[in-house]
Amino acid sequence: MNEKKHWEKLAPGYNDEIFDVYASDKFKKLPRYIKKHASLGKTAIDFGCGNGKSFPYLAPQFRNVSGLDISKGLLKQAAARGYSNVTLQAVDLTKSALKLPKADFAFCCNVVMFPDLQKNAIAFKNIARALRPGGTALFVLPSLDSALFSSWRLIQLYEREGVKAADIPAREFHYFKGNKRDLVQGIVYIDNVPTKHYSASELEVVLPQAGFKITKLEKLEYDWNTELAEPPEDFGAPYPWDWLVECQV
Ligand SMILES: C[S@@+](CC[C@H](N)C(=O)[O-])C[C@H]1O[C@@H](n2cnc3c(N)ncnc32)[C@H](O)[C@@H]1O
């Protein structure tokens, strides 16, 4: 997959088409985690900053913030936010041994989810190497368990209507359109785009391989209406989620 081409094409309609983690974060955990690590004496990098949705949280709390993204169209929108302590740079995070200035805090929200799995390993390593010793990275990453759980909830909904699992239209499971190997490797389709999803146990293996020590691994939860068109009122916790991972180098 050519990420640059894909994201340049999406850039003009980004706000309408791409899931807004900050607005959907049900228990407002992201701002709390950012605040925990922020200091006006520290520097931060937002890896895959998109159009800069994290900047209202990062820019006022860090000395300076570097926003990196592969899409020049999105970087232009990010620049238009007008933060004086934010610098922006076009960077491909999946290029081996990227040279970046060191930072104290790395933020990376729904970026390391490439269907070419090798690219994820390279991206994690680039982020680890960009941190000063003792620095912290905060990742938001798609959850394979959540994708499976949401589909199971959908099956329950059909059951209420008297439809057996075997009779549910195949299009309801369009997320799982890859082959068995894709599924086992966490490739789930979001808006027809193959997207790497992780199990918690997998993260406990791949993040240390990239040089991180996981200090917290928890759910970043969203309302059911982010997954189901008309969720019934009695669908509460457990909610659908992405993984929120705090790591140190
Ligand atoms: C789902 S968006 C998330 C954007 C932002 N982190 C947010 O939470 O709003 C994924 C972002 O990753 C960027 N991206 C994709 N591939 C990349 C790569 N190889 N190197 C750097 N950025 C990349 C895209 O341009 C896009 O801005």
PDBQT file of the ligand as one rigid body, heavy atoms in Angstrom, charges set to zero:
ROOT
HETATM    1  C1  LIG A 301      -5.660   7.861  11.245  1.00  0.00    +0.000 C 
HETATM    2  S1  LIG A 301      -4.627   9.223  10.899  1.00  0.00    +0.000 S 
HETATM    3  C2  LIG A 301      -4.274   9.788  12.549  1.00  0.00    +0.000 C 
HETATM    4  C3  LIG A 301      -3.786  11.198  12.574  1.00  0.00    +0.000 C 
HETATM    5  C4  LIG A 301      -3.511  11.782  13.962  1.00  0.00    +0.000 C 
HETATM    6  N1  LIG A 301      -2.514  11.024  14.672  1.00  0.00    +0.000 N 
HETATM    7  C5  LIG A 301      -4.776  11.859  14.764  1.00  0.00    +0.000 C 
HETATM    8  O1  LIG A 301      -4.929  11.116  15.728  1.00  0.00    +0.000 OA
HETATM    9  O2  LIG A 301      -5.637  12.695  14.437  1.00  0.00    +0.000 OA
HETATM   10  C6  LIG A 301      -3.097   8.479  10.384  1.00  0.00    +0.000 C 
HETATM   11  C7  LIG A 301      -2.004   9.489  10.070  1.00  0.00    +0.000 C 
HETATM   12  O3  LIG A 301      -0.781   8.801   9.814  1.00  0.00    +0.000 OA
HETATM   13  C8  LIG A 301      -0.115   9.432   8.746  1.00  0.00    +0.000 C 
HETATM   14  N2  LIG A 301       0.793   8.453   8.119  1.00  0.00    +0.000 N 
HETATM   15  C9  LIG A 301       0.430   7.362   7.417  1.00  0.00    +0.000 A 
HETATM   16  N3  LIG A 301       1.530   6.712   6.999  1.00  0.00    +0.000 NA
HETATM   17  C10 LIG A 301       2.595   7.409   7.466  1.00  0.00    +0.000 A 
HETATM   18  C11 LIG A 301       4.011   7.227   7.349  1.00  0.00    +0.000 A 
HETATM   19  N4  LIG A 301       4.531   6.187   6.682  1.00  0.00    +0.000 N 
HETATM   20  N5  LIG A 301       4.816   8.138   7.935  1.00  0.00    +0.000 NA
HETATM   21  C12 LIG A 301       4.299   9.209   8.605  1.00  0.00    +0.000 A 
HETATM   22  N6  LIG A 301       2.970   9.425   8.740  1.00  0.00    +0.000 NA
HETATM   23  C13 LIG A 301       2.131   8.528   8.177  1.00  0.00    +0.000 A 
HETATM   24  C14 LIG A 301      -1.259   9.865   7.827  1.00  0.00    +0.000 C 
HETATM   25  O4  LIG A 301      -0.877  10.847   6.904  1.00  0.00    +0.000 OA
HETATM   26  C15 LIG A 301      -2.294  10.331   8.841  1.00  0.00    +0.000 C 
HETATM   27  O5  LIG A 301      -2.117  11.677   9.170  1.00  0.00    +0.000 OA
ENDROOT
TORSDOF 0
